[in-house]
Amino acid sequence: MYCFGRKYSYEVVQLEDFTSTQCLSTKTIAEWYGYFREMVIDHFLYNDEEVDKVGGPGRIVQIDISKFGCRSYTRSKINRVVDNWVLGIIEEGSEDFKLKVCTETIQNADVLIPFIQKHVHLGSTIETDYSEIYDCLSEHGFVHKKVKHCDPNNQSDVEDGRRSHTPRIQSQWAAVKGAFYKDNNNRKDSNSQSFADWIVEYQWRRNLRKKFEDPFEQLVKAVLNAFGDFRNT
């Protein structure tokens, strides 16, 4: 649990294992890491239902979609790249970056609108790029502003001429993708489900860093929560 909380590699876990007469196998470590990841995901998604929404009348929320590529090895197609689309939401002046892995039918409003309604207050001003998938936002109680992504070294212009800090959400994507490739998620066994799990784990760890909370302690709480012992303490 401690090693998972600290994101130790399998090799480091084996080096840190002083209790066994023989070295832990990578299969055993992978099984335990998978179990702890399930606990983290369940705990995060349970508490995510209770998280306050961002935005509100007069407040600006930036929304963008980015593509992540995972390499997949199958019998029919070797080294095939599996694209995963992720929807990101962040309010100007906030560090709360919300992420959701979207299906291939991302252009369907049935995927986009419920997630936005869950995390963004009605009446918020939502800034997006010029993609047509956002055109329905104004029909659901939001003020929609389209943004031109110009020179990345400069700020971008919105329709009404106001300068917009849209590079902020772009910098958030850079941080997420940097962590994604650092964690070797372009690996052989990557698939859409493992990627979705990674996104949740990334948000869990990111929230802990913002709150200066210890990942090992929070993992213990997540495991206890899974057994119904923590919610009543």
N, C-alpha and C positions, 0 to 999 in steps of 0.2 A: 504493500500500500504506500509506504513511504517512497519507494523507488518510482512508482507510477506518478505520485504527486509531484515528484521532482523531474519527471520526464527523462529518467535514466534510460539509456539504450540497453538492449538485452545483454550486450557485452559487459556493461558496467554493473548490471544486476548480478551477473555471474561472478564478477570480481568482488562484489560486496557481500556475497553469500558465504558467511563464516559458520553457518550452523549445520550444513549438510556434509555428509561424508563424501559425496560425489557432486559434481557440478550440476546445477539445475539445467535442464534442457531448454532450448529456445521454445519448444512447443509448450512446455509447462508455463514459462513466463508469458508467452502469448495468450494462453488461456486465462491466466490471472489478469493480465492487462485488459483483455476483452471483457471479463466480468466486471472489473472496476469501471471501465468505460460505460458499460450498461447502467451501472449505478449512478454515474455522473449524469448521463443523458436523462434518465428518469427523474432525478432530483432537479435538474435544470428546467426541464419541460414542465414539471409540476409547479415550480415557483414562477416560471415565466407567465403562467396564467394570471398571477397576482401583481405583475409589474405594472407600474403606472404608464399611461400613454405619454407620448411626447407631443410637442406642438400645442396648438390652440389658436384662437383668433388673433391675428396680428403676428404670429410666430412663423418662422420659416423652417421647413423640413426638406431636406434633400433626399431624393430617391434615385437609385441607379441600379442597373443590372450589369453584372460582369460574368465572363466565362472563364472557367477553370478546366484545364485539360488533364485527364488521368490516362495513363497507358494501361491497356488491358490486353492480357494474353489469353487467347482462346484457340480452340482447335481449328476453327474456320478462318480466323483472321489474327495473324500474329502481330503483336506490337501495335494494336489498334488504339487510337486515341479516343477516349470517351469524354465528350464535352458535358460539363455540369454548369448550369446557369444558376447564379445566386443573386437574389434581390437584397439590396442594402438600404437601410433607412438611418439617417442621422439628423438631429436637429442642430441648427446653428448655435454654437456656444455650449454644446453638450458633448460628452465623451461616450454616450450610450449609443453604440453602433449595433443595430439589430440586423440579423442575417437570416435568410430563409433560402434553402435549396429548392429550386423550382423544377417542375417537370418539363418535358419537352413541349408541352402545350402551354408554354409561358405566355403566349400571346392571347390566351383566353382570359377574360376579365374574372372568371370564376377562380382563378389562381391568384391574381394580383389584388383585387379589391378586398377580399376577406382579411388578408394579411395586413394591408394598410389600415383597414378599419379597426383591427385588433390593437395596433400599436400607435396610431396617430389620431389625435382628437379631430372631430369635425370642425370645419372652419379654418383649419391650418392652411397656410400657403405652401404648396408643394412645388418644388422646382425639379424639373426633369430635363432630359434631352428631348430631341424632336421626334423620338420614336412614337409611332401611332398607337402603341399599346397603352399609352398614358392618357389618350384623348378622352377617356370615359371618366376621369377623376372629377371633373367639374359637375358631373351628373350625380355624384355621390356625396356632396356636401363639402368639397374641398375647393380652395382657390388654386387654380393650376397655372403655373408660369413655366414657359419653355426656355431652355438655356442653350446658347451656342457655345460649344467647347472650342475655344480659339487657341491661341498660343499658350502652351502649358505653363510658361513662365509668367503669364499675366492672368489677371482675373477675367472672368467671362461676363458677357453681356446678356441680360434677359430682355424680354420683349419690350418692357417699358423703359429701357435705358438704364435701369439701376444696376450698379456693379454687384456681382454675386460671387460669394466665396465658394464656388463649386469645386475648385481644386481641393477643398477640404475632404470631400467624399472620395476624390481620386486618391488622395494620400492614404485614406483608410484602406482602400483596395490594395495599395502597394504594401501596406503592413500585413494584411491578411495573406496575400499571395507570397510574400517573403516567408512567412511562417509555414505556409503550405509546402513550399519546396524545401525548406529547411527540415521539415519533418519527414521528408522523403515520401510524400504522398503521390508522387508520380511513379510509384513502385509497381512491381509485377502483379500483385494481388489487388490492386485498386479497382473499385467498382463504384457505382452510384450510391449504394447503401453505405459503404465504408466512408465515402466522401461526406455524405450527410451526417454521419456520426462524428467525423472530424470537425465539421463546422460547429456542431453543438459543443463539443469539447473545447474548441478554440474560444467560443464565447464564454464558457464557464471559467476557463483559465484567465481570460481577459478581465472578466468582472472581479475575480479574486485579486488580480494585480491592482485594479483601481481602488479596491477597498482595503488593500494591504492585509489581506487574509491569507492564512497559511493553507496551501493546497492539501497537505496531509490531514490537518484537522477537519477541513471541509469534506474531504473524502470519507473520513470516519462518520461524519454526520450523514452523508449521503447513503452510506451503507446501512447505518442504523435506521434511517428513514425508510429504506426499502423493506425493513422488517417491522415497520410500524412502531418502533420504540422511541424515535426521536421527536415526532410531531407533538407528543404530549409532554415533553420535557421543557 
